[in-house]
């Protein structure tokens, strides 16, 4: 990962899922995000933590 923050559509590409699925994860609190000047951003750290959580649950 080369960026600190990802827009939800880019986070979806990184995670290999749809943009809608990413928004569902954000809404449910499973994926951390922030809002900055009207933009929804997902920290790269949150993507790594979410992926780690998925691996542990498998």
PDBQT receptor file of N, H, CA, C and O in Angstrom, charges set to zero:
ATOM      1  N   UNK A   1       0.841  -1.176   0.000  1.00  0.00    +0.000 N 
ATOM      2  CA  UNK A   1       0.000   0.000   0.000  1.00  0.00    +0.000 C 
ATOM      3  C   UNK A   1       0.886   1.239   0.000  1.00  0.00    +0.000 C 
ATOM      4  O   UNK A   1       1.797   1.378   0.817  1.00  0.00    +0.000 OA
ATOM      5  N   UNK A   2       0.601   2.108  -0.914  1.00  0.00    +0.000 N 
ATOM      6  H   UNK A   2      -0.138   1.994  -1.578  1.00  0.00    +0.000 HD
ATOM      7  CA  UNK A   2       1.442   3.287  -1.060  1.00  0.00    +0.000 C 
ATOM      8  C   UNK A   2       0.774   4.579  -0.611  1.00  0.00    +0.000 C 
ATOM      9  O   UNK A   2       1.394   5.641  -0.653  1.00  0.00    +0.000 OA
ATOM     10  N   UNK A   3      -0.480   4.503  -0.183  1.00  0.00    +0.000 N 
ATOM     11  H   UNK A   3      -0.984   3.640  -0.149  1.00  0.00    +0.000 HD
ATOM     12  CA  UNK A   3      -1.191   5.701   0.261  1.00  0.00    +0.000 C 
ATOM     13  C   UNK A   3      -1.600   5.550   1.716  1.00  0.00    +0.000 C 
ATOM     14  O   UNK A   3      -1.717   4.438   2.231  1.00  0.00    +0.000 OA
ATOM     15  N   UNK A   4      -1.814   6.681   2.369  1.00  0.00    +0.000 N 
ATOM     16  H   UNK A   4      -1.719   7.584   1.951  1.00  0.00    +0.000 HD
ATOM     17  CA  UNK A   4      -2.269   6.657   3.755  1.00  0.00    +0.000 C 
ATOM     18  C   UNK A   4      -3.777   6.502   3.857  1.00  0.00    +0.000 C 
ATOM     19  O   UNK A   4      -4.280   5.898   4.804  1.00  0.00    +0.000 OA
ATOM     20  N   UNK A   5      -4.505   7.051   2.876  1.00  0.00    +0.000 N 
ATOM     21  H   UNK A   5      -4.096   7.542   2.106  1.00  0.00    +0.000 HD
ATOM     22  CA  UNK A   5      -5.964   7.005   2.872  1.00  0.00    +0.000 C 
ATOM     23  C   UNK A   5      -6.476   6.610   1.501  1.00  0.00    +0.000 C 
ATOM     24  O   UNK A   5      -5.864   6.917   0.479  1.00  0.00    +0.000 OA
ATOM     25  N   UNK A   6      -7.614   5.921   1.496  1.00  0.00    +0.000 N 
ATOM     26  H   UNK A   6      -8.112   5.672   2.327  1.00  0.00    +0.000 HD
ATOM     27  CA  UNK A   6      -8.243   5.479   0.252  1.00  0.00    +0.000 C 
ATOM     28  C   UNK A   6      -9.686   5.940   0.224  1.00  0.00    +0.000 C 
ATOM     29  O   UNK A   6     -10.370   5.912   1.247  1.00  0.00    +0.000 OA
ATOM     30  N   UNK A   7     -10.152   6.364  -0.938  1.00  0.00    +0.000 N 
ATOM     31  H   UNK A   7      -9.596   6.387  -1.769  1.00  0.00    +0.000 HD
ATOM     32  CA  UNK A   7     -11.578   6.614  -1.129  1.00  0.00    +0.000 C 
ATOM     33  C   UNK A   7     -12.260   5.245  -1.116  1.00  0.00    +0.000 C 
ATOM     34  O   UNK A   7     -11.615   4.250  -1.446  1.00  0.00    +0.000 OA
ATOM     35  N   UNK A   8     -13.534   5.160  -0.749  1.00  0.00    +0.000 N 
ATOM     36  H   UNK A   8     -14.058   5.969  -0.481  1.00  0.00    +0.000 HD
ATOM     37  CA  UNK A   8     -14.200   3.857  -0.687  1.00  0.00    +0.000 C 
ATOM     38  C   UNK A   8     -14.104   3.041  -1.977  1.00  0.00    +0.000 C 
ATOM     39  O   UNK A   8     -13.956   1.820  -1.915  1.00  0.00    +0.000 OA
ATOM     40  N   UNK A   9     -14.184   3.686  -3.141  1.00  0.00    +0.000 N 
ATOM     41  H   UNK A   9     -14.304   4.677  -3.191  1.00  0.00    +0.000 HD
ATOM     42  CA  UNK A   9     -14.086   2.928  -4.396  1.00  0.00    +0.000 C 
ATOM     43  C   UNK A   9     -12.700   2.306  -4.552  1.00  0.00    +0.000 C 
ATOM     44  O   UNK A   9     -12.577   1.204  -5.087  1.00  0.00    +0.000 OA
ATOM     45  N   UNK A  10     -11.656   2.998  -4.092  1.00  0.00    +0.000 N 
ATOM     46  H   UNK A  10     -11.757   3.894  -3.658  1.00  0.00    +0.000 HD
ATOM     47  CA  UNK A  10     -10.304   2.449  -4.168  1.00  0.00    +0.000 C 
ATOM     48  C   UNK A  10     -10.079   1.382  -3.098  1.00  0.00    +0.000 C 
ATOM     49  O   UNK A  10      -9.382   0.395  -3.334  1.00  0.00    +0.000 OA
ATOM     50  N   UNK A  11     -10.670   1.582  -1.930  1.00  0.00    +0.000 N 
ATOM     51  H   UNK A  11     -11.236   2.384  -1.738  1.00  0.00    +0.000 HD
ATOM     52  CA  UNK A  11     -10.593   0.568  -0.876  1.00  0.00    +0.000 C 
ATOM     53  C   UNK A  11     -11.258  -0.722  -1.343  1.00  0.00    +0.000 C 
ATOM     54  O   UNK A  11     -10.799  -1.818  -1.023  1.00  0.00    +0.000 OA
ATOM     55  N   UNK A  12     -12.342  -0.582  -2.101  1.00  0.00    +0.000 N 
ATOM     56  H   UNK A  12     -12.715   0.309  -2.361  1.00  0.00    +0.000 HD
ATOM     57  CA  UNK A  12     -13.035  -1.759  -2.637  1.00  0.00    +0.000 C 
ATOM     58  C   UNK A  12     -12.120  -2.552  -3.559  1.00  0.00    +0.000 C 
ATOM     59  O   UNK A  12     -12.112  -3.782  -3.521  1.00  0.00    +0.000 OA
ATOM     60  N   UNK A  13     -11.355  -1.855  -4.382  1.00  0.00    +0.000 N 
ATOM     61  H   UNK A  13     -11.362  -0.856  -4.413  1.00  0.00    +0.000 HD
ATOM     62  CA  UNK A  13     -10.419  -2.532  -5.290  1.00  0.00    +0.000 C 
ATOM     63  C   UNK A  13      -9.353  -3.264  -4.478  1.00  0.00    +0.000 C 
ATOM     64  O   UNK A  13      -9.027  -4.414  -4.772  1.00  0.00    +0.000 OA
ATOM     65  N   UNK A  14      -8.815  -2.603  -3.464  1.00  0.00    +0.000 N 
ATOM     66  H   UNK A  14      -9.080  -1.668  -3.226  1.00  0.00    +0.000 HD
ATOM     67  CA  UNK A  14      -7.780  -3.213  -2.625  1.00  0.00    +0.000 C 
ATOM     68  C   UNK A  14      -8.311  -4.472  -1.939  1.00  0.00    +0.000 C 
ATOM     69  O   UNK A  14      -7.611  -5.481  -1.856  1.00  0.00    +0.000 OA
ATOM     70  N   UNK A  15      -9.546  -4.406  -1.450  1.00  0.00    +0.000 N 
ATOM     71  H   UNK A  15     -10.114  -3.586  -1.517  1.00  0.00    +0.000 HD
ATOM     72  CA  UNK A  15     -10.136  -5.545  -0.740  1.00  0.00    +0.000 C 
ATOM     73  C   UNK A  15     -10.740  -6.587  -1.670  1.00  0.00    +0.000 C 
ATOM     74  O   UNK A  15     -11.050  -7.698  -1.239  1.00  0.00    +0.000 OA
ATOM     75  N   UNK A  16     -10.910  -6.241  -2.940  1.00  0.00    +0.000 N 
ATOM     76  H   UNK A  16     -10.659  -5.338  -3.291  1.00  0.00    +0.000 HD
ATOM     77  CA  UNK A  16     -11.498  -7.181  -3.894  1.00  0.00    +0.000 C 
ATOM     78  C   UNK A  16     -12.991  -7.346  -3.711  1.00  0.00    +0.000 C 
ATOM     79  O   UNK A  16     -13.524  -8.440  -3.899  1.00  0.00    +0.000 OA
ATOM     80  N   UNK A  17     -13.672  -6.270  -3.347  1.00  0.00    +0.000 N 
ATOM     81  H   UNK A  17     -13.239  -5.382  -3.194  1.00  0.00    +0.000 HD
ATOM     82  CA  UNK A  17     -15.125  -6.325  -3.172  1.00  0.00    +0.000 C 
ATOM     83  C   UNK A  17     -15.759  -5.094  -3.793  1.00  0.00    +0.000 C 
ATOM     84  O   UNK A  17     -15.065  -4.203  -4.282  1.00  0.00    +0.000 OA
ATOM     85  N   UNK A  18     -17.064  -5.055  -3.769  1.00  0.00    +0.000 N 
ATOM     86  H   UNK A  18     -17.628  -5.779  -3.372  1.00  0.00    +0.000 HD
ATOM     87  CA  UNK A  18     -17.768  -3.934  -4.393  1.00  0.00    +0.000 C 
ATOM     88  C   UNK A  18     -17.720  -2.694  -3.499  1.00  0.00    +0.000 C 
ATOM     89  O   UNK A  18     -17.486  -2.778  -2.293  1.00  0.00    +0.000 OA
ATOM     90  N   UNK A  19     -17.947  -1.554  -4.124  1.00  0.00    +0.000 N 
ATOM     91  H   UNK A  19     -18.137  -1.486  -5.104  1.00  0.00    +0.000 HD
ATOM     92  CA  UNK A  19     -18.006  -0.288  -3.403  1.00  0.00    +0.000 C 
ATOM     93  C   UNK A  19     -19.165  -0.319  -2.401  1.00  0.00    +0.000 C 
ATOM     94  O   UNK A  19     -19.048   0.194  -1.288  1.00  0.00    +0.000 OA
ATOM     95  N   UNK A  20     -20.270  -0.919  -2.804  1.00  0.00    +0.000 N 
ATOM     96  H   UNK A  20     -20.365  -1.336  -3.708  1.00  0.00    +0.000 HD
ATOM     97  CA  UNK A  20     -21.433  -1.040  -1.919  1.00  0.00    +0.000 C 
ATOM     98  C   UNK A  20     -21.081  -1.854  -0.677  1.00  0.00    +0.000 C 
ATOM     99  O   UNK A  20     -21.484  -1.504   0.432  1.00  0.00    +0.000 OA
ATOM    100  N   UNK A  21     -20.336  -2.933  -0.861  1.00  0.00    +0.000 N 
ATOM    101  H   UNK A  21     -20.009  -3.218  -1.762  1.00  0.00    +0.000 HD
ATOM    102  CA  UNK A  21     -19.928  -3.765   0.277  1.00  0.00    +0.000 C 
ATOM    103  C   UNK A  21     -19.046  -2.966   1.237  1.00  0.00    +0.000 C 
ATOM    104  O   UNK A  21     -19.169  -3.097   2.455  1.00  0.00    +0.000 OA
ATOM    105  N   UNK A  22     -18.161  -2.143   0.689  1.00  0.00    +0.000 N 
ATOM    106  H   UNK A  22     -18.061  -2.036  -0.300  1.00  0.00    +0.000 HD
ATOM    107  CA  UNK A  22     -17.298  -1.313   1.536  1.00  0.00    +0.000 C 
ATOM    108  C   UNK A  22     -18.144  -0.329   2.342  1.00  0.00    +0.000 C 
ATOM    109  O   UNK A  22     -17.907  -0.143   3.535  1.00  0.00    +0.000 OA
ATOM    110  N   UNK A  23     -19.126   0.299   1.703  1.00  0.00    +0.000 N 
ATOM    111  H   UNK A  23     -19.319   0.148   0.734  1.00  0.00    +0.000 HD
ATOM    112  CA  UNK A  23     -19.995   1.225   2.432  1.00  0.00    +0.000 C 
ATOM    113  C   UNK A  23     -20.796   0.500   3.513  1.00  0.00    +0.000 C 
ATOM    114  O   UNK A  23     -21.035   1.064   4.581  1.00  0.00    +0.000 OA
ATOM    115  N   UNK A  24     -21.210  -0.726   3.256  1.00  0.00    +0.000 N 
ATOM    116  H   UNK A  24     -21.016  -1.184   2.389  1.00  0.00    +0.000 HD
ATOM    117  CA  UNK A  24     -21.910  -1.513   4.286  1.00  0.00    +0.000 C 
ATOM    118  C   UNK A  24     -20.991  -1.782   5.479  1.00  0.00    +0.000 C 
ATOM    119  O   UNK A  24     -21.410  -1.672   6.632  1.00  0.00    +0.000 OA
ATOM    120  N   UNK A  25     -19.740  -2.134   5.192  1.00  0.00    +0.000 N 
ATOM    121  H   UNK A  25     -19.400  -2.223   4.256  1.00  0.00    +0.000 HD
ATOM    122  CA  UNK A  25     -18.772  -2.385   6.262  1.00  0.00    +0.000 C 
ATOM    123  C   UNK A  25     -18.512  -1.122   7.076  1.00  0.00    +0.000 C 
ATOM    124  O   UNK A  25     -18.386  -1.182   8.299  1.00  0.00    +0.000 OA
ATOM    125  N   UNK A  26     -18.432   0.012   6.402  1.00  0.00    +0.000 N 
ATOM    126  H   UNK A  26     -18.534   0.061   5.409  1.00  0.00    +0.000 HD
ATOM    127  CA  UNK A  26     -18.234   1.287   7.094  1.00  0.00    +0.000 C 
ATOM    128  C   UNK A  26     -19.438   1.583   7.983  1.00  0.00    +0.000 C 
ATOM    129  O   UNK A  26     -19.284   1.948   9.148  1.00  0.00    +0.000 OA
ATOM    130  N   UNK A  27     -20.633   1.424   7.426  1.00  0.00    +0.000 N 
ATOM    131  H   UNK A  27     -20.759   1.127   6.479  1.00  0.00    +0.000 HD
ATOM    132  CA  UNK A  27     -21.864   1.715   8.174  1.00  0.00    +0.000 C 
ATOM    133  C   UNK A  27     -22.008   0.816   9.401  1.00  0.00    +0.000 C 
ATOM    134  O   UNK A  27     -22.471   1.261  10.451  1.00  0.00    +0.000 OA
ATOM    135  N   UNK A  28     -21.610  -0.449   9.263  1.00  0.00    +0.000 N 
ATOM    136  H   UNK A  28     -21.234  -0.810   8.410  1.00  0.00    +0.000 HD
ATOM    137  CA  UNK A  28     -21.729  -1.388  10.382  1.00  0.00    +0.000 C 
ATOM    138  C   UNK A  28     -20.616  -1.214  11.414  1.00  0.00    +0.000 C 
ATOM    139  O   UNK A  28     -20.694  -1.776  12.507  1.00  0.00    +0.000 OA
ATOM    140  N   UNK A  29     -19.586  -0.444  11.078  1.00  0.00    +0.000 N 
ATOM    141  H   UNK A  29     -19.523   0.013  10.190  1.00  0.00    +0.000 HD
ATOM    142  CA  UNK A  29     -18.477  -0.238  11.997  1.00  0.00    +0.000 C 
ATOM    143  C   UNK A  29     -17.374  -1.267  11.866  1.00  0.00    +0.000 C 
ATOM    144  O   UNK A  29     -16.394  -1.221  12.610  1.00  0.00    +0.000 OA
ATOM    145  N   UNK A  30     -17.516  -2.196  10.932  1.00  0.00    +0.000 N 
ATOM    146  H   UNK A  30     -18.311  -2.233  10.328  1.00  0.00    +0.000 HD
ATOM    147  CA  UNK A  30     -16.485  -3.225  10.736  1.00  0.00    +0.000 C 
ATOM    148  C   UNK A  30     -15.238  -2.668  10.058  1.00  0.00    +0.000 C 
ATOM    149  O   UNK A  30     -14.144  -3.210  10.214  1.00  0.00    +0.000 OA
ATOM    150  N   UNK A  31     -15.408  -1.590   9.309  1.00  0.00    +0.000 N 
ATOM    151  H   UNK A  31     -16.297  -1.150   9.182  1.00  0.00    +0.000 HD
ATOM    152  CA  UNK A  31     -14.287  -0.953   8.616  1.00  0.00    +0.000 C 
ATOM    153  C   UNK A  31     -14.263   0.509   9.031  1.00  0.00    +0.000 C 
ATOM    154  O   UNK A  31     -15.221   1.246   8.797  1.00  0.00    +0.000 OA
ATOM    155  N   UNK A  32     -13.171   0.922   9.643  1.00  0.00    +0.000 N 
ATOM    156  H   UNK A  32     -12.393   0.324   9.833  1.00  0.00    +0.000 HD
ATOM    157  CA  UNK A  32     -13.037   2.295  10.137  1.00  0.00    +0.000 C 
ATOM    158  C   UNK A  32     -12.852   3.262   8.968  1.00  0.00    +0.000 C 
ATOM    159  O   UNK A  32     -12.145   2.966   8.005  1.00  0.00    +0.000 OA
ATOM    160  N   UNK A  33     -13.495   4.410   9.071  1.00  0.00    +0.000 N 
ATOM    161  H   UNK A  33     -14.069   4.650   9.853  1.00  0.00    +0.000 HD
ATOM    162  CA  UNK A  33     -13.310   5.463   8.077  1.00  0.00    +0.000 C 
ATOM    163  C   UNK A  33     -13.433   6.808   8.768  1.00  0.00    +0.000 C 
ATOM    164  O   UNK A  33     -13.916   6.905   9.896  1.00  0.00    +0.000 OA
ATOM    165  N   UNK A  34     -12.989   7.836   8.074  1.00  0.00    +0.000 N 
ATOM    166  H   UNK A  34     -12.596   7.757   7.158  1.00  0.00    +0.000 HD
ATOM    167  CA  UNK A  34     -13.112   9.198   8.584  1.00  0.00    +0.000 C 
ATOM    168  C   UNK A  34     -13.748  10.051   7.502  1.00  0.00    +0.000 C 
ATOM    169  O   UNK A  34     -13.764   9.684   6.328  1.00  0.00    +0.000 OA
ATOM    170  N   UNK A  35     -14.265  11.184   7.913  1.00  0.00    +0.000 N 
ATOM    171  H   UNK A  35     -14.251  11.482   8.868  1.00  0.00    +0.000 HD
ATOM    172  CA  UNK A  35     -14.796  12.138   6.960  1.00  0.00    +0.000 C 
ATOM    173  C   UNK A  35     -13.932  13.388   7.053  1.00  0.00    +0.000 C 
ATOM    174  O   UNK A  35     -13.736  13.928   8.142  1.00  0.00    +0.000 OA
ATOM    175  N   UNK A  36     -13.419  13.848   5.926  1.00  0.00    +0.000 N 
ATOM    176  H   UNK A  36     -13.578  13.409   5.041  1.00  0.00    +0.000 HD
ATOM    177  CA  UNK A  36     -12.564  15.030   5.894  1.00  0.00    +0.000 C 
ATOM    178  C   UNK A  36     -13.007  15.923   4.750  1.00  0.00    +0.000 C 
ATOM    179  O   UNK A  36     -12.955  15.527   3.586  1.00  0.00    +0.000 OA
ATOM    180  N   UNK A  37     -13.439  17.114   5.083  1.00  0.00    +0.000 N 
ATOM    181  H   UNK A  37     -13.482  17.435   6.029  1.00  0.00    +0.000 HD
ATOM    182  CA  UNK A  37     -13.895  18.097   4.099  1.00  0.00    +0.000 C 
ATOM    183  C   UNK A  37     -14.882  17.501   3.100  1.00  0.00    +0.000 C 
ATOM    184  O   UNK A  37     -14.793  17.749   1.898  1.00  0.00    +0.000 OA
ATOM    185  N   UNK A  38     -15.815  16.719   3.610  1.00  0.00    +0.000 N 
ATOM    186  H   UNK A  38     -15.887  16.518   4.587  1.00  0.00    +0.000 HD
ATOM    187  CA  UNK A  38     -16.847  16.136   2.762  1.00  0.00    +0.000 C 
ATOM    188  C   UNK A  38     -16.464  14.832   2.089  1.00  0.00    +0.000 C 
ATOM    189  O   UNK A  38     -17.296  14.216   1.424  1.00  0.00    +0.000 OA
ATOM    190  N   UNK A  39     -15.222  14.399   2.247  1.00  0.00    +0.000 N 
ATOM    191  H   UNK A  39     -14.545  14.900   2.788  1.00  0.00    +0.000 HD
ATOM    192  CA  UNK A  39     -14.766  13.149   1.640  1.00  0.00    +0.000 C 
ATOM    193  C   UNK A  39     -14.752  12.041   2.676  1.00  0.00    +0.000 C 
ATOM    194  O   UNK A  39     -14.304  12.248   3.804  1.00  0.00    +0.000 OA
ATOM    195  N   UNK A  40     -15.234  10.879   2.307  1.00  0.00    +0.000 N 
ATOM    196  H   UNK A  40     -15.598  10.711   1.391  1.00  0.00    +0.000 HD
ATOM    197  CA  UNK A  40     -15.137   9.687   3.146  1.00  0.00    +0.000 C 
ATOM    198  C   UNK A  40     -13.808   9.036   2.800  1.00  0.00    +0.000 C 
ATOM    199  O   UNK A  40     -13.545   8.758   1.630  1.00  0.00    +0.000 OA
ATOM    200  N   UNK A  41     -12.969   8.790   3.792  1.00  0.00    +0.000 N 
ATOM    201  H   UNK A  41     -13.182   9.016   4.742  1.00  0.00    +0.000 HD
ATOM    202  CA  UNK A  41     -11.651   8.203   3.575  1.00  0.00    +0.000 C 
ATOM    203  C   UNK A  41     -11.458   7.002   4.494  1.00  0.00    +0.000 C 
ATOM    204  O   UNK A  41     -11.864   7.015   5.656  1.00  0.00    +0.000 OA
ATOM    205  N   UNK A  42     -10.834   5.975   3.952  1.00  0.00    +0.000 N 
ATOM    206  H   UNK A  42     -10.503   5.965   3.008  1.00  0.00    +0.000 HD
ATOM    207  CA  UNK A  42     -10.524   4.770   4.721  1.00  0.00    +0.000 C 
ATOM    208  C   UNK A  42      -9.006   4.726   4.903  1.00  0.00    +0.000 C 
ATOM    209  O   UNK A  42      -8.269   4.650   3.921  1.00  0.00    +0.000 OA
ATOM    210  N   UNK A  43      -8.536   4.773   6.149  1.00  0.00    +0.000 N 
ATOM    211  H   UNK A  43      -9.135   4.834   6.948  1.00  0.00    +0.000 HD
ATOM    212  CA  UNK A  43      -7.095   4.693   6.373  1.00  0.00    +0.000 C 
ATOM    213  C   UNK A  43      -6.532   3.342   5.911  1.00  0.00    +0.000 C 
ATOM    214  O   UNK A  43      -7.182   2.306   6.049  1.00  0.00    +0.000 OA
ATOM    215  N   UNK A  44      -5.327   3.373   5.368  1.00  0.00    +0.000 N 
ATOM    216  H   UNK A  44      -4.799   4.215   5.256  1.00  0.00    +0.000 HD
ATOM    217  CA  UNK A  44      -4.673   2.136   4.934  1.00  0.00    +0.000 C 
ATOM    218  C   UNK A  44      -4.562   1.167   6.107  1.00  0.00    +0.000 C 
ATOM    219  O   UNK A  44      -4.707  -0.043   5.934  1.00  0.00    +0.000 OA
ATOM    220  N   UNK A  45      -4.306   1.696   7.292  1.00  0.00    +0.000 N 
ATOM    221  H   UNK A  45      -4.189   2.679   7.433  1.00  0.00    +0.000 HD
ATOM    222  CA  UNK A  45      -4.208   0.866   8.494  1.00  0.00    +0.000 C 
ATOM    223  C   UNK A  45      -5.508   0.101   8.741  1.00  0.00    +0.000 C 
ATOM    224  O   UNK A  45      -5.483  -1.057   9.156  1.00  0.00    +0.000 OA
ATOM    225  N   UNK A  46      -6.648   0.757   8.485  1.00  0.00    +0.000 N 
ATOM    226  H   UNK A  46      -6.669   1.698   8.147  1.00  0.00    +0.000 HD
ATOM    227  CA  UNK A  46      -7.948   0.108   8.680  1.00  0.00    +0.000 C 
ATOM    228  C   UNK A  46      -8.134  -1.046   7.701  1.00  0.00    +0.000 C 
ATOM    229  O   UNK A  46      -8.717  -2.072   8.053  1.00  0.00    +0.000 OA
ATOM    230  N   UNK A  47      -7.643  -0.884   6.476  1.00  0.00    +0.000 N 
ATOM    231  H   UNK A  47      -7.169  -0.051   6.190  1.00  0.00    +0.000 HD
ATOM    232  CA  UNK A  47      -7.730  -1.970   5.493  1.00  0.00    +0.000 C 
ATOM    233  C   UNK A  47      -6.905  -3.171   5.951  1.00  0.00    +0.000 C 
ATOM    234  O   UNK A  47      -7.353  -4.314   5.853  1.00  0.00    +0.000 OA
ATOM    235  N   UNK A  48      -5.700  -2.906   6.450  1.00  0.00    +0.000 N 
ATOM    236  H   UNK A  48      -5.336  -1.978   6.529  1.00  0.00    +0.000 HD
ATOM    237  CA  UNK A  48      -4.844  -3.993   6.929  1.00  0.00    +0.000 C 
ATOM    238  C   UNK A  48      -5.465  -4.696   8.134  1.00  0.00    +0.000 C 
ATOM    239  O   UNK A  48      -5.436  -5.924   8.223  1.00  0.00    +0.000 OA
ATOM    240  N   UNK A  49      -6.030  -3.913   9.064  1.00  0.00    +0.000 N 
ATOM    241  H   UNK A  49      -6.054  -2.916   8.992  1.00  0.00    +0.000 HD
ATOM    242  CA  UNK A  49      -6.666  -4.502  10.244  1.00  0.00    +0.000 C 
ATOM    243  C   UNK A  49      -7.885  -5.336   9.856  1.00  0.00    +0.000 C 
ATOM    244  O   UNK A  49      -8.112  -6.404  10.426  1.00  0.00    +0.000 OA
ATOM    245  N   UNK A  50      -8.663  -4.860   8.896  1.00  0.00    +0.000 N 
ATOM    246  H   UNK A  50      -8.479  -3.993   8.433  1.00  0.00    +0.000 HD
ATOM    247  CA  UNK A  50      -9.833  -5.603   8.450  1.00  0.00    +0.000 C 
ATOM    248  C   UNK A  50      -9.406  -6.920   7.800  1.00  0.00    +0.000 C 
ATOM    249  O   UNK A  50     -10.004  -7.963   8.065  1.00  0.00    +0.000 OA
ATOM    250  N   UNK A  51      -8.380  -6.880   6.957  1.00  0.00    +0.000 N 
ATOM    251  H   UNK A  51      -7.894  -6.033   6.741  1.00  0.00    +0.000 HD
ATOM    252  CA  UNK A  51      -7.887  -8.096   6.308  1.00  0.00    +0.000 C 
ATOM    253  C   UNK A  51      -7.366  -9.081   7.357  1.00  0.00    +0.000 C 
ATOM    254  O   UNK A  51      -7.598 -10.286   7.248  1.00  0.00    +0.000 OA
ATOM    255  N   UNK A  52      -6.672  -8.578   8.359  1.00  0.00    +0.000 N 
ATOM    256  H   UNK A  52      -6.484  -7.600   8.448  1.00  0.00    +0.000 HD
ATOM    257  CA  UNK A  52      -6.158  -9.434   9.432  1.00  0.00    +0.000 C 
ATOM    258  C   UNK A  52      -7.314 -10.088  10.190  1.00  0.00    +0.000 C 
ATOM    259  O   UNK A  52      -7.250 -11.268  10.534  1.00  0.00    +0.000 OA
ATOM    260  N   UNK A  53      -8.362  -9.320  10.444  1.00  0.00    +0.000 N 
ATOM    261  H   UNK A  53      -8.414  -8.361  10.164  1.00  0.00    +0.000 HD
ATOM    262  CA  UNK A  53      -9.547  -9.844  11.128  1.00  0.00    +0.000 C 
ATOM    263  C   UNK A  53     -10.198 -10.965  10.313  1.00  0.00    +0.000 C 
ATOM    264  O   UNK A  53     -10.624 -11.975  10.874  1.00  0.00    +0.000 OA
ATOM    265  N   UNK A  54     -10.273 -10.788   9.000  1.00  0.00    +0.000 N 
ATOM    266  H   UNK A  54      -9.927  -9.968   8.545  1.00  0.00    +0.000 HD
ATOM    267  CA  UNK A  54     -10.856 -11.820   8.138  1.00  0.00    +0.000 C 
ATOM    268  C   UNK A  54     -10.040 -13.105   8.179  1.00  0.00    +0.000 C 
ATOM    269  O   UNK A  54     -10.596 -14.203   8.217  1.00  0.00    +0.000 OA
ATOM    270  N   UNK A  55      -8.713 -12.961   8.172  1.00  0.00    +0.000 N 
ATOM    271  H   UNK A  55      -8.261 -12.070   8.141  1.00  0.00    +0.000 HD
ATOM    272  CA  UNK A  55      -7.847 -14.142   8.215  1.00  0.00    +0.000 C 
ATOM    273  C   UNK A  55      -8.005 -14.890   9.534  1.00  0.00    +0.000 C 
ATOM    274  O   UNK A  55      -8.027 -16.120   9.557  1.00  0.00    +0.000 OA
ATOM    275  N   UNK A  56      -8.116 -14.142  10.632  1.00  0.00    +0.000 N 
ATOM    276  H   UNK A  56      -8.098 -13.142  10.613  1.00  0.00    +0.000 HD
ATOM    277  CA  UNK A  56      -8.264 -14.776  11.946  1.00  0.00    +0.000 C 
ATOM    278  C   UNK A  56      -9.607 -15.489  12.070  1.00  0.00    +0.000 C 
ATOM    279  O   UNK A  56      -9.708 -16.522  12.731  1.00  0.00    +0.000 OA
ATOM    280  N   UNK A  57     -10.634 -14.938  11.435  1.00  0.00    +0.000 N 
ATOM    281  H   UNK A  57     -10.552 -14.098  10.898  1.00  0.00    +0.000 HD
ATOM    282  CA  UNK A  57     -11.974 -15.526  11.512  1.00  0.00    +0.000 C 
ATOM    283  C   UNK A  57     -12.110 -16.764  10.637  1.00  0.00    +0.000 C 
ATOM    284  O   UNK A  57     -13.011 -17.577  10.846  1.00  0.00    +0.000 OA
ATOM    285  N   UNK A  58     -11.226 -16.911   9.661  1.00  0.00    +0.000 N 
ATOM    286  H   UNK A  58     -10.495 -16.251   9.491  1.00  0.00    +0.000 HD
ATOM    287  CA  UNK A  58     -11.324 -18.044   8.727  1.00  0.00    +0.000 C 
ATOM    288  C   UNK A  58     -10.832 -19.327   9.350  1.00  0.00    +0.000 C 
ATOM    289  O   UNK A  58     -10.846 -20.373   8.702  1.00  0.00    +0.000 OA
TER     290      UNK A  58
